[in-house]
Structure formats: C-alpha cells, structure tokens
Amino acid sequence: MNDPKDAFDKNLESFMLSQHADSIADYASRGRKFEAMNDTELEKAWVIAFVWWTQRPSDHARYLRETDFIAEISLRGKQPPLDLVRTAFDSLFRRSADAIERFEREDPERFNEMIDRYLHDIEAFTSERKRSQN
C-alpha cells in the first residue's frame, strides 16, 4: 500500500527539482553572466551572495542573484559549498521558522490561504507531470 505522505514527499521533491531546473533555464537564457568565473571565484561569489541574501530574504533581487550563482554552479555539474554557509543557513532557517509560526498565529486565515495556494501549485505540477507521462 502506498503511503500518502511518501507520495506527497516525492511530489514535493519533484516540484522543487522542477523549480530549480526552471531557474537554471532562466539563467542560461539570459546569457550565463557568471560563466567566465573560475570555480573558486564562483564559489566565493556564491557564499557572499548567499550570506547577503539571508540578511534580507524578502529582497527578490538578492534572491535572484544567489539563484543565478547556484544555476552556474549546477551547470558545471557541481554542488554549492554548503559547509561554508552553515551558520547563515541555520540562522535563516530559525528566523524563517519563527516568522512562519508568527504568521500562522497572527493571521491564520491568510496563512491557510497561502498553504492552500502552495498545495494547489504542487497538485497542478503533479497533474501536469502525470499527463505528460501518458
């Protein structure tokens, strides 16, 4: 018997991988701005961009810059050096969890609407993927 949680986790993972692939395609379509950097320069630039983004995660321009570095790293078949940003990542995770809890507590209706939209996006992605496999 299939566990619904396992199915959801797989769909969520596929959704996130698809989002990542879309961001790589978007970056590449704009000309691979960071292609000329060597691997060391690219990793250092990503670390700086990641830490800069975590200081103000709602800043979309900062987010896009960080994801462009991730896209270039991915196009090279590499992984970002997460060990170099562990402190910033942990801080971002804690602040995000706190903000989500506060949002849910202070405006449960809007929080539930946001969750419903997110789940709808995942379901739409899953349905489209199933259609394209047939």
C-alpha positions in Angstrom: 0.0 0.0 0.0 1.3 3.4 -0.9 1.8 5.9 1.9 0.2 9.3 1.0 3.0 11.1 2.9 5.6 9.3 0.8 3.7 10.2 -2.4 3.5 13.9 -1.2 7.2 13.9 -0.4 8.1 12.6 -3.8 5.8 15.1 -5.5 7.2 17.9 -3.4 10.8 16.9 -4.3 9.9 16.7 -8.0 8.2 20.1 -7.8 11.3 21.6 -6.1 13.6 20.0 -8.7 11.5 21.4 -11.4 11.7 24.9 -9.9 15.4 24.5 -9.8 15.6 23.4 -13.4 13.4 26.4 -14.4 15.8 28.8 -12.6 18.8 27.2 -14.4 17.0 27.5 -17.8 16.1 31.1 -17.0 19.7 31.9 -16.0 21.1 30.2 -19.1 18.6 32.1 -21.4 19.9 35.4 -20.0 23.4 34.6 -21.2 25.2 32.8 -18.2 26.5 36.0 -16.7 29.0 34.1 -14.4 30.3 31.6 -16.9 33.7 33.3 -17.2 34.4 32.9 -13.5 36.6 30.0 -12.4 35.2 27.6 -9.9 37.0 29.2 -6.9 35.7 32.7 -7.8 32.2 31.3 -8.4 32.1 29.6 -5.0 33.4 32.6 -3.2 30.9 34.8 -5.0 28.0 32.4 -4.2 29.0 32.4 -0.5 28.9 36.2 -0.4 25.6 36.3 -2.3 24.0 33.7 0.0 25.0 35.4 3.2 23.9 38.8 1.7 20.5 37.2 0.7 20.0 35.7 4.2 20.3 39.1 5.7 17.2 40.2 3.9 15.5 37.1 2.4 12.4 39.1 1.2 14.7 41.0 -1.2 13.9 39.4 -4.5 16.9 40.9 -6.3 19.2 39.3 -3.7 17.4 36.0 -4.1 17.8 36.1 -7.9 21.5 36.9 -7.7 22.0 33.9 -5.3 20.0 31.6 -7.5 22.0 32.7 -10.6 25.2 31.6 -8.9 23.5 28.3 -7.9 22.5 27.9 -11.6 26.0 28.4 -12.8 27.4 26.0 -10.2 24.7 23.5 -11.3 25.5 23.9 -15.0 29.1 22.9 -14.1 27.8 19.7 -12.5 28.9 20.8 -9.1 27.1 21.5 -5.7 27.4 24.7 -3.8 29.8 24.6 -0.8 27.0 24.5 1.9 29.6 23.8 4.6 30.8 27.4 4.1 27.4 28.9 4.8 26.2 26.7 7.6 25.9 29.5 10.2 24.0 31.8 7.8 21.8 28.9 6.7 21.0 27.9 10.3 20.2 31.5 11.2 17.9 31.8 8.1 16.1 28.6 9.0 15.5 29.7 12.6 14.2 33.1 11.5 12.0 31.6 8.8 10.5 29.1 11.2 9.8 31.9 13.7 8.2 34.1 11.0 6.1 31.2 9.8 4.9 30.4 13.3 4.2 34.1 14.0 2.3 34.4 10.6 0.2 31.4 11.4 -0.6 32.6 14.9 -1.4 36.3 13.9 -3.3 35.7 10.7 -4.4 32.1 10.4 -6.8 32.8 7.6 -4.1 34.3 5.3 -1.7 31.6 6.4 -4.1 28.8 5.4 -4.8 30.6 2.1 -1.0 30.6 1.4 -0.7 27.0 2.3 -3.7 26.1 0.0 -2.1 28.1 -2.9 1.2 26.2 -2.4 -0.5 22.8 -2.2 -2.5 23.8 -5.3 0.7 24.6 -7.2 2.2 21.2 -6.2 -1.0 19.4 -7.3 -1.1 21.3 -10.6 2.5 20.3 -11.2 1.9 16.7 -10.3 -1.2 16.5 -12.6 0.7 18.1 -15.5 3.6 15.7 -15.0 1.2 12.7 -15.0 -0.5 13.9 -18.2 2.9 14.4 -19.9 3.9 10.8 -19.0 0.9 9.3 -20.7 
